[in-house]
Amino acid sequence: MRLNNIILALMFTVGLAHADVLSNIAKTKVTAQMQGSEGNKEIEINALIKKIDSIGYSTVAANKNIQVHYFNKYKEKNVELITFFTLVNKEKLRPLLLQNPDFGAYAPFNFLVYKTLDIEKDDNTWYGHLDTDTMLEIIGEEDPESQEAFKEMVGTFDTFVTKEMKPTLTKKFERTKSLPAITKLKMVKKFEAPDDMEEFVEDFVMEHDGLFSKHEFIIAGFIDFKFEYSDMDLEFDKYDAYWVSSLCHFKFSNSVFNHGIPQAGVFAPCSIYFYIPKGSNELHVGYATVDNWINAINIKDQARIDYMRAIDAEVVEIFKELGFELVDQTVAKSTDASATDPLASEVEALKVKVKKLEAELATYKKSTPAAAPAVTKPAAAKAVELPKKVFKGAKLVLGGKAPKELTTYYVANPQTVDGLKAKLKANGFKVLATTQILSGETVITITNDELQKTNTLLATLQVLVNGENEVRVQNPSYFGAAYLQDKFKYGQFSATLKALQSALGDMHEVDDKLELDDLDEYQFMFGMPYLDDTITVAEGDNLLVKLRGEKASKYVAYTLKLPNGATIVGHKLRSRTNKFLLKIEAERNANILPYEVMIKDGKAIILDPKYYLALSLPLLSMSDFMKIASAPDEIEKDIKRAYK
């Protein structure tokens, strides 16, 4: 009798399990829940994003109006609007990253905005992101407290969106398939301990970005969490480095978002997260696989699936080329001995301490001479003679009629930095600063009375001393035509050009040029900013005070008070940010930096980098600009940091 009861109980349990499996097969799960508002709400969405700092959020990147770029490159327009904002709440995210580095798969997460062209069936703007349960499932996070903290963090943003946008519609995208067995791909690269970890990371990021660019990928955003938390005075010592790149393949994204599946944009750009555990010589990388897209969006077209998987496989091959090896994720996680054995924990702590002491000893040996050298009287300095150059461009001749095209820069024979500064001063210029932008690329910032009277960013000129290659200076006529617009008259900066010619010698035009008639209303392409589309980086009555003290040397190259009471501040950018010039081989134009802010009436304002970079680099194609897609946001973030 007892045996029969046991058999019946087992049969009942199996029956329940079978019913549960059938239930799961039929049950759908939410991939994304979008909110909607009638009409095109681009302006309202942009206004919303400007306010997210009030809830602790910030944008890592704002990739707006991607449909414009699709049209310009592929001559296809199938959506009225598609924009990706990559968002992060750095403070709330920190404990999650410390608990599980795989949270980087959605740090930042993507906020998608789109509107179709079919206004008869759908005249609404839709906005939203991947469902938090889906994100957590992809991350593989099973700790209930961490899950709740992540949901709460994202939920504050959702509540804010509802409050600001007052949506009238909602739309769920549901999946019938399970997510793939392996939701994220992880790889590891072993390396020798570097002398300088920050330099190692910078060199790797350059190599990574360059290689992905060759394969037609775009770095659509970048955030260095190790740097950010250090800058915020928050502990993040679990990692020697941790950063996230937002990766996008433009042709791939066009084939999906611009061809009937705009909602798949909740997965893009992909957050590729990198980290080096403290004291290790291993660089880890991880990201959500494209099979998540296929399953979660219910993609059924096999040709499309094959193409998506081919691009995913290409990413793996690129990482292998960079020296990474795949991690076998089928092996069960081993127990961390240091977490369970106090003695092992102490040993690990001692190892870290010994490493630190050894590093300090090595630094001491490098900085301590073996013996004091004999004091000798320095020899008299000799004048440095640099080799003369032959330039192809037309030589500057003062006077004459306005040309059809204006050169962006003038080049002249090389000079030493000190020698050139002396000549500039002798010709009526005030030297405001000398700034090294890249290795071997030094910029001298100058001003004079004629320039200052414009009361614009034209009050300064940047002169590049490019090693032994050349001296390159911004053409005041070119930038005057752009900045002064209808107030510009060709020839009005003759005195400044004459003084430059006296200091630099014969000056020649370069290939970088634009037509004079196009400069007063310059725009790189439709949908891109104009001169007046400026960005406010800070507001308040004490903005200049914030730049004093330690911040002055760290963030500020120079300040200049103008006749109208405004102040120009030349901002130093992070060395990593400056390297966007290397990605597009534009080192010769390093004198587009330092990046300038105009402070007036309690506001610190910059030209939109998408305008200023395009104006200053007129030879670059759209493909070139896409290689530095993250640079405008990095520039803005670097400058904003100075006013905190």
C-alpha positions as CSV (number, residue, x, y, z in Angstrom):
1,M,0.0,0.0,0.0
2,R,2.8,2.4,0.9
3,L,4.7,1.6,-2.3
4,N,1.5,2.4,-4.4
5,N,1.2,5.8,-2.6
6,I,4.8,6.6,-3.4
7,I,4.3,5.6,-7.1
8,L,1.1,7.8,-7.3
9,A,3.0,10.7,-5.7
10,L,5.8,10.4,-8.2
11,M,3.3,10.2,-11.1
12,F,1.6,13.3,-9.8
13,T,4.9,15.2,-9.5
14,V,5.9,14.2,-13.1
15,G,2.5,15.3,-14.3
16,L,2.9,18.7,-12.7
17,A,6.4,19.0,-14.1
18,H,5.1,18.1,-17.6
19,A,2.3,20.6,-17.3
20,D,4.8,23.3,-16.3
21,V,6.9,22.6,-19.3
22,L,3.9,22.9,-21.6
23,S,2.9,26.1,-19.8
24,N,6.4,27.6,-20.4
25,I,6.3,26.6,-24.1
26,A,3.0,28.5,-24.6
27,K,3.9,31.4,-22.3
28,T,5.4,34.5,-23.9
29,K,7.9,36.8,-22.2
30,V,8.3,40.6,-22.6
31,T,11.4,41.6,-24.6
32,A,10.6,45.3,-24.4
33,Q,7.7,47.5,-23.4
34,M,7.6,50.8,-25.3
35,Q,5.6,53.9,-24.5
36,G,4.2,56.1,-27.2
37,S,3.1,59.7,-27.9
38,E,1.3,60.9,-31.0
39,G,3.3,62.7,-33.7
40,N,7.0,63.3,-33.9
41,K,8.3,63.9,-30.3
42,E,12.0,64.4,-31.1
43,I,12.1,67.9,-29.4
44,E,10.4,66.6,-26.3
45,I,12.7,63.6,-26.0
46,N,15.8,65.8,-26.4
47,A,14.4,68.1,-23.6
48,L,13.8,65.0,-21.4
49,I,17.4,63.8,-21.9
50,K,18.8,67.2,-20.8
51,K,17.0,66.8,-17.5
52,I,18.1,63.3,-16.5
53,D,21.0,64.5,-14.3
54,S,18.2,65.4,-11.8
55,I,17.7,61.7,-11.2
56,G,21.4,60.8,-11.2
57,Y,21.6,59.7,-14.8
58,S,23.9,60.9,-17.6
59,T,24.3,60.1,-21.3
60,V,27.4,58.2,-22.4
61,A,26.4,58.9,-26.0
62,A,23.6,60.5,-27.9
63,N,23.4,59.0,-31.3
64,K,20.6,61.1,-32.8
65,N,18.8,60.9,-36.1
66,I,20.6,57.8,-37.4
67,Q,18.1,57.7,-40.3
68,V,19.9,60.7,-41.8
69,H,23.2,58.7,-41.9
70,Y,21.4,55.7,-43.3
71,F,20.1,57.8,-46.1
72,N,23.4,59.6,-46.8
73,K,25.3,56.3,-46.9
74,Y,22.8,53.9,-48.4
75,K,20.2,56.2,-50.0
76,E,17.5,54.4,-48.0
77,K,14.9,56.0,-45.8
78,N,12.4,53.7,-44.1
79,V,12.0,55.4,-40.8
80,E,11.1,59.0,-40.0
81,L,13.2,59.0,-36.8
82,I,15.6,56.6,-35.0
83,T,17.8,57.7,-32.1
84,F,19.8,55.8,-29.5
85,F,20.7,57.3,-26.1
86,T,23.1,55.2,-24.1
87,L,22.4,56.0,-20.4
88,V,24.0,55.3,-17.1
89,N,23.5,56.0,-13.4
90,K,27.1,55.8,-12.3
91,E,26.5,56.0,-8.6
92,K,23.8,53.3,-8.4
93,L,25.7,51.1,-10.9
94,R,28.9,51.0,-8.9
95,P,28.0,48.4,-6.3
96,L,26.5,46.2,-9.0
97,L,29.7,46.3,-11.1
98,L,31.7,45.5,-7.9
99,Q,29.4,42.5,-7.3
100,N,29.3,41.2,-10.8
101,P,31.4,42.6,-13.8
102,D,28.9,41.2,-16.2
103,F,26.5,44.0,-15.4
104,G,28.7,45.9,-18.0
105,A,26.6,44.2,-20.7
106,Y,24.0,46.9,-19.9
107,A,26.2,49.6,-18.5
108,P,25.1,51.8,-20.2
109,F,21.8,50.5,-21.3
110,N,20.1,51.8,-24.5
111,F,17.1,54.1,-24.6
112,L,15.6,53.7,-28.1
113,V,13.4,56.3,-29.8
114,Y,11.8,55.7,-33.2
115,K,9.0,56.7,-35.5
116,T,8.0,54.9,-38.7
117,L,7.2,56.5,-42.0
118,D,3.7,54.9,-42.2
119,I,1.7,57.7,-40.5
120,E,-1.6,56.2,-41.6
121,K,-1.0,53.0,-39.5
122,D,1.3,54.5,-36.9
123,D,1.8,58.2,-36.5
124,N,3.4,57.8,-33.1
125,T,6.9,58.2,-31.5
126,W,7.9,55.1,-29.6
127,Y,10.5,55.1,-26.8
128,G,11.7,52.5,-24.4
129,H,14.4,50.0,-23.7
130,L,15.0,46.3,-23.2
131,D,12.9,44.8,-20.4
132,T,14.9,44.6,-17.1
133,D,14.1,40.8,-16.7
134,T,15.5,40.2,-20.2
135,M,18.6,42.2,-19.4
136,L,19.1,40.3,-16.1
137,E,18.6,37.0,-17.9
138,I,21.3,37.9,-20.4
139,I,23.6,39.1,-17.7
140,G,23.1,35.9,-15.9
141,E,22.5,37.6,-12.5
142,E,20.6,35.4,-10.1
143,D,21.1,37.2,-6.8
144,P,17.7,38.5,-5.7
145,E,19.1,41.7,-4.0
146,S,21.2,42.6,-7.1
147,Q,18.2,41.9,-9.4
148,E,16.1,44.2,-7.3
149,A,18.8,47.0,-7.1
150,F,19.1,46.8,-10.9
151,K,15.4,47.0,-11.5
152,E,15.1,49.9,-9.0
153,M,17.9,51.8,-10.8
154,V,16.3,51.4,-14.2
155,G,12.8,52.0,-12.8
156,T,13.7,55.5,-11.6
157,F,14.4,56.4,-15.2
158,D,11.1,54.8,-16.4
159,T,9.2,56.8,-13.8
160,F,10.9,60.0,-14.9
161,V,10.1,59.3,-18.6
162,T,6.4,58.7,-17.8
163,K,6.3,61.9,-15.7
164,E,7.9,64.1,-18.4
165,M,6.5,62.6,-21.6
166,K,3.0,61.7,-20.4
167,P,2.7,58.9,-22.9
168,T,-0.8,58.0,-24.2
169,L,0.1,54.5,-25.6
170,T,2.0,51.4,-24.7
171,K,3.2,48.6,-26.8
172,K,4.8,45.3,-25.7
173,F,7.2,43.3,-27.8
174,E,7.1,39.7,-26.7
175,R,9.1,36.6,-27.4
176,T,8.0,33.0,-27.7
177,K,11.5,31.5,-27.8
178,S,13.8,31.1,-24.9
179,L,17.0,33.1,-24.9
180,P,20.0,31.1,-26.1
181,A,21.8,28.8,-23.8
182,I,24.9,31.1,-23.8
183,T,23.6,34.6,-23.6
184,K,26.9,36.5,-23.5
185,L,30.3,35.8,-25.1
186,K,33.3,36.1,-22.8
187,M,37.0,36.1,-23.8
188,V,40.3,36.7,-22.0
189,K,43.6,38.2,-23.2
190,K,46.7,37.5,-21.1
191,F,49.4,40.2,-21.0
192,E,52.7,41.1,-19.2
193,A,52.4,43.5,-16.3
194,P,52.9,47.0,-17.7
195,D,54.9,49.8,-16.1
196,D,51.9,52.1,-16.5
197,M,48.4,50.6,-16.5
198,E,46.7,53.7,-17.9
199,E,49.1,53.9,-20.8
200,F,48.6,50.1,-21.5
201,V,44.8,50.7,-21.6
202,E,45.1,53.7,-23.8
203,D,47.3,51.8,-26.3
204,F,44.9,48.9,-26.3
205,V,41.9,51.1,-26.8
206,M,43.6,52.7,-29.8
207,E,44.5,49.3,-31.3
208,H,41.0,47.9,-30.6
209,D,39.2,50.9,-32.1
210,G,41.5,51.0,-35.2
211,L,41.0,47.3,-35.9
212,F,37.2,47.4,-35.5
213,S,37.1,50.6,-37.8
214,K,38.9,48.6,-40.5
215,H,36.0,46.1,-40.3
216,E,33.5,48.9,-40.7
217,F,32.4,49.0,-37.0
218,I,31.8,52.2,-35.2
219,I,32.6,53.1,-31.6
220,A,29.3,54.8,-30.8
221,G,30.1,55.5,-27.1
222,F,32.8,55.0,-24.5
223,I,33.0,55.3,-20.7
224,D,35.9,54.5,-18.4
225,F,34.4,53.5,-15.1
226,K,37.7,53.3,-13.4
227,F,38.4,56.9,-14.2
228,E,34.9,58.1,-13.5
229,Y,34.8,56.6,-10.0
230,S,38.3,57.9,-9.2
231,D,37.1,61.4,-10.4
232,M,34.0,61.0,-8.1
233,D,36.3,59.9,-5.2
234,L,34.4,56.5,-5.0
235,E,36.1,53.2,-4.3
236,F,36.5,50.9,-7.3
237,D,39.6,48.9,-6.3
238,K,38.3,45.5,-7.4
239,Y,39.5,46.4,-10.9
240,D,42.8,47.7,-12.2
241,A,40.7,48.9,-15.2
242,Y,37.1,48.8,-16.3
243,W,35.6,50.4,-19.4
244,V,32.8,50.0,-21.8
245,S,32.7,50.7,-25.6
246,S,29.4,50.9,-27.5
247,L,29.9,49.0,-30.7
248,C,27.9,49.3,-33.8
249,H,28.2,47.9,-37.4
250,F,26.6,50.5,-39.6
251,K,25.7,48.2,-42.5
252,F,24.4,45.6,-40.1
253,S,22.2,48.1,-38.2
254,N,20.8,49.6,-41.4
255,S,19.8,46.1,-42.6
256,V,17.8,45.6,-39.4
257,F,16.5,48.9,-38.0
258,N,16.0,50.5,-41.3
259,H,14.4,47.4,-42.9
260,G,11.2,46.7,-40.9
261,I,12.6,45.9,-37.4
262,P,13.3,49.3,-35.7
263,Q,12.3,47.8,-32.3
264,A,15.5,45.7,-32.5
265,G,17.2,49.0,-31.6
266,V,16.6,48.2,-28.0
267,F,19.7,45.9,-28.3
268,A,22.0,48.5,-29.9
269,P,24.6,49.9,-29.7
270,C,26.1,46.8,-28.0
271,S,27.9,47.4,-24.8
272,I,31.2,45.7,-25.0
273,Y,32.7,45.6,-21.4
274,F,36.4,45.2,-20.6
275,Y,37.9,44.8,-17.2
276,I,41.2,43.8,-15.5
277,P,40.7,42.2,-12.1
278,K,43.0,43.8,-9.5
279,G,46.5,42.4,-9.5
280,S,45.9,40.1,-12.5
281,N,47.5,40.1,-15.9
282,E,44.2,39.3,-17.7
283,L,42.0,41.5,-19.7
284,H,38.5,40.2,-19.9
285,V,35.9,41.2,-22.5
286,G,32.2,40.3,-22.6
287,Y,29.0,41.2,-24.5
288,A,25.5,40.0,-25.3
289,T,25.5,37.7,-28.3
290,V,23.4,38.4,-31.4
291,D,21.4,35.2,-30.8
292,N,19.7,37.2,-28.1
293,W,18.4,39.5,-30.8
294,I,17.2,36.7,-33.0
295,N,15.3,34.9,-30.2
296,A,14.0,37.9,-28.4
297,I,12.7,39.8,-31.5
298,N,11.3,36.5,-33.1
299,I,13.4,37.0,-36.2
300,K,12.5,34.2,-38.7
301,D,14.0,35.2,-42.0
302,Q,16.9,32.7,-42.4
303,A,18.9,35.0,-44.7
304,R,18.8,37.8,-42.2
305,I,19.7,35.4,-39.3
306,D,22.7,34.1,-41.3
307,Y,23.9,37.6,-41.9
308,M,23.5,38.6,-38.3
309,R,25.5,35.6,-37.1
310,A,28.2,36.3,-39.7
311,I,28.7,39.7,-38.2
312,D,28.7,38.2,-34.7
313,A,31.4,35.7,-35.8
314,E,33.4,38.5,-37.3
315,V,33.5,40.2,-33.9
316,V,34.9,37.0,-32.4
317,E,37.6,36.9,-35.0
318,I,38.6,40.5,-34.4
319,F,39.0,39.8,-30.7
320,K,41.1,36.7,-31.5
321,E,43.3,38.9,-33.7
322,L,43.7,41.2,-30.7
323,G,45.0,38.2,-28.7
324,F,41.8,37.1,-26.9
325,E,40.8,33.5,-26.3
326,L,37.3,32.2,-25.7
327,V,36.2,31.4,-22.1
328,D,34.5,28.0,-21.7
329,Q,31.3,29.0,-20.1
330,T,30.0,25.5,-19.8
331,V,32.3,24.7,-16.9
332,A,30.7,25.3,-13.5
333,K,32.0,28.3,-11.6
334,S,34.7,27.3,-9.1
335,T,34.5,28.5,-5.5
336,D,36.7,31.5,-4.8
337,A,39.0,30.3,-2.1
338,S,39.7,33.7,-0.7
339,A,35.9,34.1,-0.1
340,T,35.8,31.0,2.1
341,D,39.3,30.6,3.6
342,P,40.4,33.5,5.8
343,L,44.1,32.4,5.5
344,A,43.8,32.5,1.7
345,S,42.3,36.0,1.9
346,E,45.3,37.1,4.0
347,V,47.8,35.6,1.6
348,E,46.1,37.4,-1.3
349,A,46.2,40.7,0.6
350,L,49.9,40.1,1.3
351,K,50.6,39.4,-2.4
352,V,48.9,42.7,-3.3
353,K,51.0,44.6,-0.7
354,V,54.3,43.0,-1.8
355,K,53.5,43.9,-5.4
356,K,52.9,47.5,-4.4
357,L,56.1,47.6,-2.4
358,E,58.1,46.2,-5.3
359,A,56.6,48.8,-7.6
360,E,57.5,51.6,-5.2
361,L,61.1,50.2,-5.0
362,A,61.4,50.1,-8.8
363,T,60.2,53.7,-9.0
364,Y,62.7,54.7,-6.3
365,K,65.6,53.0,-8.1
366,K,64.6,54.8,-11.4
367,S,64.5,58.2,-9.7
368,T,67.7,57.8,-7.5
369,P,71.0,58.4,-9.3
370,A,73.8,56.0,-8.6
371,A,76.2,58.9,-7.8
372,A,76.0,62.6,-7.9
373,P,77.3,63.9,-11.2
374,A,80.0,66.6,-11.2
375,V,78.7,70.1,-11.6
376,T,79.7,71.6,-14.9
377,K,79.0,75.0,-16.4
378,P,76.5,74.6,-19.2
379,A,77.7,75.4,-22.7
380,A,76.2,78.4,-24.4
381,A,72.9,77.5,-26.2
382,K,73.2,77.3,-30.0
383,A,70.5,78.4,-32.3
384,V,68.6,75.4,-33.6
385,E,68.4,75.2,-37.4
386,L,65.5,73.1,-38.6
387,P,65.3,71.8,-42.1
388,K,63.5,73.8,-44.7
389,K,60.4,72.4,-46.4
390,V,58.8,72.7,-49.8
391,F,55.0,73.3,-49.7
392,K,52.7,72.7,-52.6
393,G,50.0,75.1,-51.6
394,A,49.7,78.7,-52.9
395,K,51.7,81.3,-50.9
396,L,49.7,83.8,-48.9
397,V,49.7,87.2,-50.6
398,L,48.0,89.9,-48.6
399,G,45.3,92.0,-50.4
400,G,43.4,91.2,-53.5
401,K,39.9,90.0,-54.2
402,A,38.1,87.4,-52.1
403,P,38.8,83.9,-53.4
404,K,36.2,81.3,-54.1
405,E,37.7,79.0,-51.5
406,L,39.4,79.7,-48.2
407,T,42.1,77.6,-46.7
408,T,41.4,76.4,-43.2
409,Y,45.0,76.6,-42.2
410,Y,48.3,78.1,-43.3
411,V,51.6,76.1,-43.1
412,A,55.1,77.4,-42.8
413,N,58.7,76.1,-42.2
414,P,59.3,74.4,-38.9
415,Q,60.5,76.3,-35.9
416,T,61.3,75.4,-32.3
417,V,58.5,76.1,-29.7
418,D,60.6,78.6,-27.8
419,G,61.9,80.3,-30.9
420,L,58.4,80.7,-32.4
421,K,57.0,82.0,-29.1
422,A,59.6,84.8,-29.1
423,K,58.8,85.7,-32.7
424,L,55.1,85.8,-32.0
425,K,55.5,88.1,-29.0
426,A,57.8,90.4,-31.1
427,N,55.0,90.7,-33.6
428,G,52.3,91.9,-31.2
429,F,50.8,88.6,-30.1
430,K,50.2,87.6,-26.5
431,V,51.0,83.9,-25.9
432,L,48.2,82.5,-23.7
433,A,49.4,78.9,-23.3
434,T,51.6,76.1,-24.7
435,T,49.8,72.8,-24.7
436,Q,50.9,69.3,-25.8
437,I,48.0,67.7,-27.5
438,L,49.7,64.5,-28.7
439,S,53.2,63.3,-28.6
440,G,55.3,65.7,-30.7
441,E,52.3,67.9,-31.3
442,T,52.5,71.2,-29.4
443,V,49.9,74.0,-29.7
444,I,50.7,77.6,-28.9
445,T,47.6,79.7,-28.2
446,I,47.8,83.4,-29.2
447,T,45.7,86.5,-29.2
448,N,45.9,90.2,-30.2
449,D,43.8,93.3,-30.0
450,E,42.3,92.8,-33.5
451,L,41.1,89.3,-32.7
452,Q,39.8,90.2,-29.3
453,K,37.6,93.0,-30.7
454,T,35.4,90.3,-32.4
455,N,34.2,89.2,-28.9
456,T,33.9,85.7,-30.3
457,L,35.9,82.4,-30.2
458,L,37.9,84.0,-33.0
459,A,39.7,86.0,-30.2
460,T,42.3,83.2,-30.1
461,L,44.3,81.4,-32.8
462,Q,46.0,78.0,-32.3
463,V,49.5,77.5,-33.8
464,L,50.7,73.9,-34.1
465,V,54.4,73.1,-33.9
466,N,54.5,69.8,-35.5
467,G,58.0,68.6,-34.6
468,E,60.4,69.1,-37.5
469,N,57.6,68.9,-40.1
470,E,55.9,72.3,-40.2
471,V,54.2,75.1,-38.3
472,R,50.5,75.3,-38.9
473,V,48.1,78.1,-37.9
474,Q,44.3,78.6,-38.1
475,N,43.4,81.0,-40.8
476,P,41.5,83.9,-39.1
477,S,39.7,84.6,-42.4
478,Y,38.3,81.1,-42.6
479,F,37.1,81.0,-39.0
480,G,36.0,84.6,-39.2
481,A,33.7,83.9,-42.1
482,A,32.1,81.0,-40.1
483,Y,31.9,82.7,-36.7
484,L,31.1,86.3,-37.8
485,Q,28.7,85.3,-40.6
486,D,27.2,88.4,-42.2
487,K,29.5,90.7,-40.1
488,F,32.6,89.2,-41.8
489,K,34.3,91.1,-44.6
490,Y,37.2,89.5,-46.5
491,G,40.4,91.2,-45.7
492,Q,39.5,92.5,-42.2
493,F,42.2,90.4,-40.6
494,S,45.0,91.6,-42.8
495,A,46.9,93.1,-39.8
496,T,46.8,89.7,-38.0
497,L,47.9,87.8,-41.1
498,K,50.7,90.2,-41.7
499,A,51.9,89.8,-38.2
500,L,51.7,86.0,-38.5
501,Q,53.6,86.2,-41.8
502,S,56.4,88.2,-40.1
503,A,56.6,85.6,-37.3
504,L,56.2,82.4,-39.3
505,G,57.8,83.4,-42.6
506,D,56.2,82.5,-45.9
507,M,52.8,80.9,-45.3
508,H,51.1,78.4,-47.7
509,E,47.6,77.2,-48.2
510,V,46.7,73.5,-47.4
511,D,44.3,71.1,-49.0
512,D,41.7,71.6,-46.2
513,K,39.4,74.2,-47.7
514,L,35.7,75.2,-48.0
515,E,34.0,77.7,-50.3
516,L,33.7,81.1,-48.8
517,D,30.0,81.3,-49.5
518,D,29.3,78.1,-47.6
519,L,31.0,79.2,-44.3
520,D,28.5,81.6,-42.9
521,E,25.8,78.9,-42.7
522,Y,28.0,75.9,-42.5
523,Q,26.5,72.5,-41.8
524,F,28.2,69.2,-42.4
525,M,25.1,67.5,-43.7
526,F,21.3,67.6,-43.2
527,G,20.4,66.9,-39.6
528,M,23.8,68.0,-38.2
529,P,24.3,71.2,-36.1
530,Y,24.9,74.7,-37.2
531,L,27.0,77.4,-35.5
532,D,24.2,78.5,-33.2
533,D,23.4,75.0,-32.0
534,T,25.6,75.4,-29.0
535,I,25.8,73.2,-25.9
536,T,25.6,74.6,-22.3
537,V,28.1,72.7,-20.2
538,A,27.6,74.6,-17.0
539,E,25.4,77.3,-15.4
540,G,26.0,79.5,-12.3
541,D,27.4,82.8,-11.0
542,N,30.8,81.4,-10.0
543,L,31.9,79.4,-13.0
544,L,35.4,80.8,-13.2
545,V,35.8,80.2,-9.4
546,K,35.2,76.5,-10.0
547,L,38.2,76.4,-12.3
548,R,40.7,77.7,-9.8
549,G,43.1,75.7,-7.6
550,E,43.8,72.1,-8.5
551,K,41.3,72.1,-11.4
552,A,43.1,75.0,-13.1
553,S,46.2,72.9,-14.0
554,K,44.2,69.7,-14.6
555,Y,41.5,71.1,-16.8
556,V,42.4,74.6,-18.0
557,A,45.0,75.6,-20.5
558,Y,44.2,79.4,-20.5
559,T,41.6,82.0,-19.9
560,L,41.0,85.3,-21.8
561,K,38.7,88.1,-20.8
562,L,37.1,89.8,-23.8
563,P,36.2,93.5,-24.2
564,N,32.4,92.7,-23.8
565,G,33.0,91.0,-20.4
566,A,32.8,87.4,-21.6
567,T,35.6,85.0,-20.9
568,I,37.1,82.3,-23.2
569,V,38.5,79.2,-21.4
570,G,40.7,76.8,-23.3
571,H,40.1,73.4,-21.9
572,K,42.5,70.5,-21.8
573,L,41.0,67.2,-22.7
574,R,42.0,63.8,-21.5
575,S,45.0,62.4,-23.5
576,R,42.7,59.5,-24.4
577,T,40.1,61.9,-25.8
578,N,42.7,63.7,-27.9
579,K,43.6,60.5,-29.6
580,F,40.5,60.7,-31.8
581,L,42.8,62.6,-34.1
582,L,45.0,59.5,-34.5
583,K,42.0,57.4,-35.5
584,I,41.4,59.6,-38.6
585,E,45.0,60.4,-39.2
586,A,44.5,64.1,-38.5
587,E,47.4,64.8,-36.2
588,R,48.5,67.5,-38.6
589,N,45.4,69.5,-37.4
590,A,46.0,69.0,-33.7
591,N,45.6,72.8,-33.4
592,I,41.8,72.4,-33.3
593,L,42.5,71.9,-29.6
594,P,42.4,73.0,-26.8
595,Y,38.6,73.0,-26.9
596,E,37.2,76.4,-26.0
597,V,34.3,77.5,-23.8
598,M,32.7,80.9,-23.8
599,I,31.5,82.0,-20.4
600,K,28.9,84.8,-20.4
601,D,25.8,85.7,-18.3
602,G,26.2,82.8,-16.0
603,K,26.5,80.2,-18.7
604,A,29.5,78.2,-20.1
605,I,28.8,77.3,-23.7
606,I,30.7,75.3,-26.3
607,L,30.2,74.9,-30.0
608,D,28.6,71.5,-30.7
609,P,31.7,69.3,-31.4
610,K,29.8,67.8,-34.4
611,Y,29.8,71.3,-35.9
612,Y,33.3,72.4,-34.8
613,L,35.1,69.2,-35.8
614,A,33.4,69.2,-39.2
615,L,34.3,72.8,-39.8
616,S,37.9,72.3,-38.7
617,L,38.4,69.1,-40.6
618,P,36.7,69.8,-44.0
619,L,38.5,66.9,-45.8
620,L,37.0,64.2,-43.7
621,S,34.2,62.0,-45.2
622,M,31.1,60.8,-43.3
623,S,32.9,57.4,-42.9
624,D,35.8,59.2,-41.3
625,F,33.5,61.0,-38.9
626,M,31.8,57.7,-38.0
627,K,35.2,56.4,-36.9
628,I,35.2,59.1,-34.2
629,A,31.5,58.8,-33.4
630,S,32.1,58.8,-29.7
631,A,34.5,61.8,-29.7
632,P,31.8,64.6,-29.5
633,D,30.3,63.1,-26.4
634,E,33.8,62.5,-24.9
635,I,34.7,66.1,-25.5
636,E,31.5,67.4,-23.9
637,K,32.0,65.1,-20.8
638,D,35.6,66.1,-20.4
639,I,34.7,69.8,-20.3
640,K,31.6,69.4,-18.0
641,R,33.9,67.6,-15.5
642,A,35.8,70.8,-15.0
643,Y,32.8,72.6,-13.7
644,K,31.6,70.1,-11.1
